[in-house]
Amino acid sequence: MTNMTKPWQDKLRKVEPYVPGEQSKNKNIIKLNANENPYPPSPKVMEVLKNMDTKKFSMYPNAGGAPLVDALAEYYGVERDQIFTGNGSDDVLALSFMSFFNSDKPILFPDITYSFYPVWCQLFKTPYKTKAIDDNFMINSKDYYEENGGVILPNPNAPTGISEGKEFIKDILDHNRDCVVIIDEAYVDFGGYSCVELLKEYENLVVIQTFSKSRSMAGMRIGVAIGNKDLIGVLNAVKNCYNSYTMDSVAIECGTASVKDDEYFRQTLNKIIASRERSTKAFEDLGFTVFPSHSNFIFVTNPNIKAKDLFETLKKENIFIRYFNLPRINNHLRITIGTDEQMDILTEHIKNYIKNH
Ligand SMILES: *Cc1c(COP(=O)(O)O)cnc(C)c1O
């Protein structure tokens, strides 16, 4: 068939969407490709669901996200007007791009980072410039000294897992007083440095976190922005320009229960951190270079193994990990930390692969 051009087609938006780690209906797969948490959310979340009064579904949820916002304000030790909640941190990030990155100057972010950033730039027509991370995959803070329309960095970075400390973040902030700096802390709970404490010092800082990884609630879609009340006010205004109710009442209540159960949260984090250290050693023993990770995944490469081939072989064996066919990282693999049992099965499969190649 000929590819006929319809007269209305030139009016359509041309976009290249972000591609998330794939999902599968097969229950027997070991899924280590989307940085999901292998453990369930807090049992307090289950209690909320069991006791949920469905009559309230006939009413709109609280547009401001209370009581989740109140629980988060207490958790972070900030005022409630410094907290914004949204439908996953992707929603919060997209709104932040719209709210804070409105300059003609390019925003800056690393060349190897969360691949959704350039997609939002394209969607919102935000000019941007990427800055090459070095050969050890470290971000150079001096790259962010030049004039710009804003800065966004994940800390820890994705997909490298490498994190930076307080001095590094302060250096970026000190050299970017006249734009908004967003730090995407999707993985910070797994041992990284959280710059929430710097909000007192820097009023142009916005910290974004998610319930998807450390709180085992990716399916519930909860994201948070923390910043000074003027910036949070703009986020709310922009949100209210397209949808007053980004968060549903179930997510608001379940999220609140999760925040209030700090003990379970810490226990789960500690289990994943211990498995990460154990897996790091196992991969090093198999000849891989493992980048130092403060997240719930490891980023690995092995000069004797073709990453793409190993990725495809494991997929046939029902083990999903993540491969990015991108410059500089096309012989690397990102592996989510699952349970010790899952990680043992994975390393057994890799041992076999090495034996047969
Ligand atoms: C997973 C992730 C997000 C988005 O998570 P949500 O599920 O939308 O909350 C944002 N930033 C980074 C760096 C991530 O890895």
The ligand as a Gaussian input file, in Angstrom:
#p B3LYP/6-31G(d) Opt

LIG

0 1
 C       12.110000       6.037000      37.719000
 C       12.587000       7.426000      37.542000
 C       11.707000       8.508000      37.535000
 C       10.214000       8.396000      37.441000
 O        9.566000       7.643000      38.302000
 P        7.986000       7.672000      38.445000
 O        7.601000       6.244000      38.421000
 O        7.361000       8.449000      37.324000
 O        7.765000       8.326000      39.748000
 C       12.237000       9.778000      37.486000
 N       13.557000      10.003000      37.396000
 C       14.430000       9.000000      37.359000
 C       15.883000       9.302000      37.257000
 C       13.978000       7.671000      37.411000
 O       14.842000       6.675000      37.320000

